[in-house]
Amino acid sequence: MTRKIIISLFAAGLVMLAGCGSNTDDTQPSQETKAAVSVSEVLGAVDEENLDGTILKGDSLFDDNAKKFYGVDADKITEGGMLYNTEGSQADEVDIIRFADDVDGKAVLEKRLSERRATFDSYKPEDMPKFDKAQVFEEGGYNVLIISDNAESISKLIKDKIG
């Protein structure tokens, strides 16, 4: 009888130990995939009429133009994306970018804002109030640029999603 109890306790112990193993789920996306999906989802949640185009890191349009957009090579951008006006007739833009550690992302986006302001000052002066409301900030490891009449509400949405 004692032998049955010992064997039963031993078997129960093995069952319990089997449940204590690693609980990794290989179907879960990697951190990089989660971040890219997150940026895509955040940009997709911005519902502004003037922002009708989206490009993400990894898209050839984004990577090929990174130097033009931000003054840095695409390999200095690890994740991110941009919402923009596809006609180019509106200054509106939202950028959520994670730069490499050796890049001052806030300075990069402040320069982008300054260049866009200079372009639209002569091209479409009626868009200048958007630049007065524009925001550049860091949230959740991302640098963010928002040019919009609704910059405050877009900023809140982004901070809620990635903060």
N, C-alpha and C positions, 0 to 999 in steps of 0.2 A: 504494500500500500504506500509506504514511504517513497519507494522508488517511482511510483506513478505520479506522486505529488511533485517530486523533484523534476521529473521529465516534463510535467505540465508547466511548472514554473519556468523551466529553461526555455520551453517552446514559446511561452507568453513573452519572456524577455526578448527572444529573437524577433518576434512580431513587433514589439515596441521599438526595438532598435532599428528595424527596417523602416519604420515611419519617421525616424529622426535623421534620415539621410538628407542630402542636398535636395532642395526644392526648386531647382532651376527648370524653367519651362523654355525649351528650345524654340517654341513658337513665338516667343516674345520678341519684338523688334529690338535691335541694338540701340544704344543711347543715341548714336548719330541719326538713325532712322527716326527715332522718337522725336528728336529735335527738328529734323526736316519736316516731318508730318506736323509738328506743332506750329512751325512757322507758316506752313501752308494753310493750316486750319485757322490760325490767327488772322492771316491776310484775307482768307475767305470770309471771315466773320465781319470784316469792315464793309459796310454797305453804304457806299457813296457813289452817286451817279457819275461823277467825274473820274472815278477810279475804275476803269473797265478792263484793264490789262494786268496780268500777273506774270512775273518771271521769277524763277527760283534758281539758287545755286545749283549747278549741274546742267541747267538748260544752256544750250550753246549761245543763245542771244545774251543771256546774263554773263556767262563766263567770257565770251568774246568782247564784251563791252565794259567789263569791270574797270579797266584802266581809264576809260572815258568817263564812266559814272563816278568813280571814287578815287581815281589817281593811284590805285594799287593794282598789282597783278591779281588775277583770279585765285592763284595759289595762296594769297594772303587773306582770302575770305574762306572760312571753314564751313559756314552755314548761312542761310538767309534767303531773302527774297525782296521783291519790290512790287508795289502796286503803283500803277501810273495811268495816265490818260493816253489811250492809244492814238488819238488824233494829234496829240502834242499841242493842242490849243489851250490846255488848262495847265496851270502850275501845280495842281494837286499831285501829291506823291506820298507814299508811305514806304519806308525802308526799314526792315528788321534784319540786321546783319551781325554775325559773330565773326570778328576779325581775328587773325593770328595774334598770339600774345605780344609780338614785337610791333604791333600797329596800334597807334592811338586812335581807336575807332571814333571817339567823340569828336576829335579834331578833324578826322576825315569827313564826317557827316556835317560838321559845321562849315567846312570848306564847300561841300556839295550845296548846302543851303545858300551860301554866299554867291556861288556861281549861278545858281538858279535864279536868285533874286536879281542879279545883274542882267541876266538874259531877259527876264520878264519885265524888268523896269523899262526897257526900251521897246520890247516886243508887245507886251500887253499890260500897260500900267494899271488897268482896272483890277488885275489880280494881285496887286501889291498888298492889300489888306490880309491876304492869306499868309504872307510872309511875316506880318506883324504878329500873327497868332501861331506861327510855326514853332515846333518844339524839337529839341535834340536832347536825348537822355539815354541812360543805360538802365536796363532792366533784365534781370535773370541771365546775365552774361551776354546779352545782346545790346548793340547800339541801335538806337531808333531815331529816325527822322520822320517828322510828320509836317507836311505842307497842306493845309486845308482850312476852310472856314470853320470846320468842325474839329479842329485839332484837339481840343480839350476832351471831347467825348471819345475820339479815337484813342487818345492817350490812355484814358481810363480803361477802355476795352482791352488794350494791349497789356497794360499793367495787371489787370485782372486775370488775363489768360496765361501770361508767362512769368508773372512775379512770384 
